[in-house]
Amino acid sequence: MAYSGHYKPSNPTKYRGDSTGIVYRSLWERRVMVYLDTNSKVLEWSSEEIVIPYRSPVDNKVHRYFPDFYCKTTGGTFILEVKPAKQSEPPKQPKTRKVSRKYLNEVMTWGVNESKWKHATEYCLDRGWQFKVITEHDLGIMGI
């Protein structure tokens, strides 16, 4: 079951953008929001407020990518994307000759994500920021 809802920050002055319209699309995203909102080392943050153009390998058209989070901390500025670990690496090719629809969808999803993340990395490098993909494993390591 997917969990989504609206997040009301306890420190709305730290939020860069409209703090009344913050939406999370997973409990992992909500956990990151609570962390960014309450951590004293986070100076400002936002959710899906930055737009990065990218070219999709699926249709070769330019689309708009809204990364999950922007955060400025005492240690630097970051764009963060929260994804399941399974979606953060290329799909494993099936051992059978027959290629399933599921595998083809995974390949397309990976291709689109890879393009988004390439453009996000370039966007960050141009600004002296860092781009990071965070998985459920990273959340545990970070204590989030």
VOPAGU-2260 file (C-alpha; in pm, 1 decimal, decimal comma):
REM VOPAGU-2260
SITE   aa  ch    i         X         Y         Z
SITE  MET   A    0       0,0       0,0       0,0
SITE  ALA   A    1     131,5     342,1     -93,9
SITE  TYR   A    2     115,2     612,0     170,3
SITE  SER   A    3      72,5     976,5      79,9
SITE  GLY   A    4     -50,6    1291,9     245,0
SITE  HIS   A    5      21,3    1652,0     331,7
SITE  TYR   A    6     307,2    1752,8     558,2
SITE  LYS   A    7     278,7    2053,0     788,4
SITE  PRO   A    8     627,4    2166,9     892,4
SITE  SER   A    9     695,9    2251,8    1254,0
SITE  ASN   A   10     953,2    2508,4    1130,5
SITE  PRO   A   11     780,0    2673,2     830,4
SITE  THR   A   12    1041,7    2950,6     813,9
SITE  LYS   A   13    1299,8    2688,1     707,3
SITE  TYR   A   14    1085,9    2586,3     411,4
SITE  ARG   A   15    1170,4    2750,4      77,8
SITE  GLY   A   16     842,6    2773,9    -112,4
SITE  ASP   A   17     477,0    2729,2     -21,4
SITE  SER   A   18     482,5    2548,8     312,5
SITE  THR   A   19     105,3    2490,0     297,1
SITE  GLY   A   20     125,0    2260,8      -5,8
SITE  ILE   A   21     390,6    2005,4      90,9
SITE  VAL   A   22     293,7    1656,6     -27,7
SITE  TYR   A   23     466,4    1326,6      46,2
SITE  ARG   A   24     415,0    1024,1    -177,6
SITE  SER   A   25     567,1     762,0      51,6
SITE  LEU   A   26     645,4     713,7     417,0
SITE  TRP   A   27    1014,2     731,4     324,4
SITE  GLU   A   28     960,7    1082,0     184,6
SITE  ARG   A   29     769,7    1177,8     498,5
SITE  ARG   A   30    1056,9    1055,5     716,0
SITE  VAL   A   31    1299,6    1273,2     516,4
SITE  MET   A   32    1065,6    1572,4     555,1
SITE  VAL   A   33    1056,8    1532,7     933,9
SITE  TYR   A   34    1437,0    1504,6     937,5
SITE  LEU   A   35    1489,1    1814,9     720,5
SITE  ASP   A   36    1229,4    2011,9     915,6
SITE  THR   A   37    1365,1    1931,7    1261,4
SITE  ASN   A   38    1741,3    1892,7    1211,7
SITE  SER   A   39    1930,5    2200,8    1333,3
SITE  LYS   A   40    2202,2    2150,0    1068,3
SITE  VAL   A   41    1943,5    2200,8     791,7
SITE  LEU   A   42    1917,3    2573,2     719,8
SITE  GLU   A   43    1646,9    2553,7     451,1
SITE  TRP   A   44    1469,0    2288,8     250,2
SITE  SER   A   45    1193,3    2233,5      -3,8
SITE  SER   A   46    1006,3    1948,5    -167,6
SITE  GLU   A   47     950,4    1931,5    -544,5
SITE  GLU   A   48    1007,5    2307,2    -582,7
SITE  ILE   A   49    1302,7    2279,7    -826,5
SITE  VAL   A   50    1246,6    2197,4   -1195,0
SITE  ILE   A   51    1520,7    2034,6   -1404,8
SITE  PRO   A   52    1466,6    1970,7   -1776,8
SITE  TYR   A   53    1582,2    1633,2   -1908,8
SITE  ARG   A   54    1552,2    1434,3   -2230,2
SITE  SER   A   55    1373,9    1102,8   -2191,2
SITE  PRO   A   56    1534,4     805,2   -2367,2
SITE  VAL   A   57    1185,5     655,5   -2409,2
SITE  ASP   A   58    1036,3     923,3   -2637,1
SITE  ASN   A   59    1341,9    1147,8   -2695,9
SITE  LYS   A   60    1141,7    1450,6   -2577,3
SITE  VAL   A   61    1232,5    1706,6   -2314,2
SITE  HIS   A   62    1040,4    1662,6   -1989,4
SITE  ARG   A   63    1047,9    1834,0   -1648,2
SITE  TYR   A   64    1196,5    1658,5   -1346,3
SITE  PHE   A   65    1092,9    1770,7    -997,6
SITE  PRO   A   66    1347,5    1619,0    -755,5
SITE  ASP   A   67    1207,2    1517,1    -418,8
SITE  PHE   A   68    1410,2    1754,7    -202,7
SITE  TYR   A   69    1640,0    2053,6    -199,8
SITE  CYS   A   70    1825,1    2120,2     124,8
SITE  LYS   A   71    2087,0    2368,5     233,7
SITE  THR   A   72    2281,3    2250,7     535,9
SITE  THR   A   73    2576,9    2369,4     738,0
SITE  GLY   A   74    2780,1    2116,7     534,4
SITE  GLY   A   75    2660,9    2206,5     183,3
SITE  THR   A   76    2363,3    2216,5     -50,4
SITE  PHE   A   77    2198,4    1904,4    -187,7
SITE  ILE   A   78    1925,4    1777,8    -413,6
SITE  LEU   A   79    1789,2    1447,2    -285,8
SITE  GLU   A   80    1582,2    1182,3    -460,6
SITE  VAL   A   81    1416,8     910,2    -250,5
SITE  LYS   A   82    1379,8     577,7    -433,5
SITE  PRO   A   83    1345,8     210,8    -344,0
SITE  ALA   A   84    1685,2      40,3    -366,3
SITE  LYS   A   85    1550,7    -176,8    -647,7
SITE  GLN   A   86    1498,3     134,1    -864,2
SITE  SER   A   87    1838,6     283,7    -787,4
SITE  GLU   A   88    2032,0      37,0   -1003,5
SITE  PRO   A   89    1984,0    -117,3   -1349,4
SITE  PRO   A   90    1738,1    -407,8   -1359,2
SITE  LYS   A   91    1878,7    -757,8   -1370,8
SITE  GLN   A   92    1827,8    -928,7   -1705,0
SITE  PRO   A   93    1607,9   -1239,2   -1676,9
SITE  LYS   A   94    1776,1   -1575,9   -1716,1
SITE  THR   A   95    1514,1   -1693,7   -1963,4
SITE  ARG   A   96    1508,5   -1604,8   -2331,3
SITE  LYS   A   97    1160,8   -1459,3   -2307,6
SITE  VAL   A   98    1160,6   -1095,3   -2197,4
SITE  SER   A   99     867,9   -1011,6   -1974,0
SITE  ARG   A  100     662,2    -693,9   -1982,0
SITE  LYS   A  101     768,7    -635,9   -1621,5
SITE  TYR   A  102    1135,8    -640,3   -1720,3
SITE  LEU   A  103    1074,1    -402,8   -2012,7
SITE  ASN   A  104     895,9    -160,9   -1776,2
SITE  GLU   A  105    1188,9    -182,3   -1533,8
SITE  VAL   A  106    1432,6    -105,6   -1817,0
SITE  MET   A  107    1227,1     196,8   -1926,0
SITE  THR   A  108    1196,2     322,4   -1567,0
SITE  TRP   A  109    1570,3     283,3   -1517,4
SITE  GLY   A  110    1645,5     467,5   -1842,1
SITE  VAL   A  111    1423,8     760,5   -1746,8
SITE  ASN   A  112    1563,7     774,0   -1391,7
SITE  GLU   A  113    1920,1     757,2   -1520,1
SITE  SER   A  114    1853,1    1051,0   -1754,0
SITE  LYS   A  115    1686,7    1253,4   -1476,5
SITE  TRP   A  116    1975,1    1186,1   -1240,3
SITE  LYS   A  117    2238,1    1272,7   -1501,8
SITE  HIS   A  118    2074,4    1609,2   -1561,0
SITE  ALA   A  119    2026,7    1666,6   -1186,8
SITE  THR   A  120    2396,8    1593,8   -1128,7
SITE  GLU   A  121    2493,6    1848,9   -1396,6
SITE  TYR   A  122    2246,5    2102,1   -1252,0
SITE  CYS   A  123    2407,4    2060,1    -909,3
SITE  LEU   A  124    2764,9    2075,4   -1039,1
SITE  ASP   A  125    2685,4    2408,0   -1209,4
SITE  ARG   A  126    2582,5    2546,0    -868,5
SITE  GLY   A  127    2841,6    2381,4    -645,2
SITE  TRP   A  128    2577,1    2149,2    -497,1
SITE  GLN   A  129    2556,6    1768,9    -470,6
SITE  PHE   A  130    2293,0    1528,6    -602,5
SITE  LYS   A  131    2216,1    1211,4    -406,0
SITE  VAL   A  132    1975,2     922,7    -450,9
SITE  ILE   A  133    1861,7     796,3    -110,4
SITE  THR   A  134    1717,9     446,7     -64,9
SITE  GLU   A  135    1549,0     280,6     231,1
SITE  HIS   A  136    1891,2     143,8     328,1
SITE  ASP   A  137    2038,9     496,3     344,1
SITE  LEU   A  138    1751,3     615,0     563,6
SITE  GLY   A  139    1841,5     352,7     823,3
SITE  ILE   A  140    2211,8     434,4     808,9
SITE  MET   A  141    2136,5     806,1     845,9
SITE  GLY   A  142    1907,0     742,9    1140,7
SITE  ILE   A  143    1607,0     877,3     953,7
